[in-house]
Amino acid sequence: MRRLFKKYWLYIVALGIGLVLMPFAIHSAYEARGYFAIGGEWLVLPLALLVTGLIDSVKTTLQEIKKDA
């Protein structure tokens, strides 16, 4: 369990941040529109995970380049 947490800690943090920010984004969009609709504010969580995956991928690629050099 500890090994999994150590491996995926960045994704867990991004998930937590996305879950905290998403209600604020939804409420803000509702206040701006004046009615409930589904828009880009619902992409906060998937975007947080996507950015985290990109960071992890770049980190892995840089480590491979460093190892091969």
C-alpha positions, 0 to 999 in steps of 0.5 A, a space after each residue: 500500500 505504501 509503495 502504491 501511495 509513493 508511486 501515485 502521490 502526485 495523482 492523489 494530490 491532483 485529485 484532491 485539488 480538483 475535488 476541492 476546486 470544482 465546487 467553487 468553479 461550478 458555483 462561480 459559473 452559476 453566479 455568472 450565468 444566473 442559471 445552472 448549465 454544464 460547461 467548462 467548469 466541469 472540466 476542472 477535475 479531468 484537467 487536473 489529472 491530465 496535467 498531472 499525467 503530462 508532468 509525470 510523462 515529461 519527468 519519465 522522459 527526462 529521466 530516460 534521456 538522462 540515463 541514455 546520455 
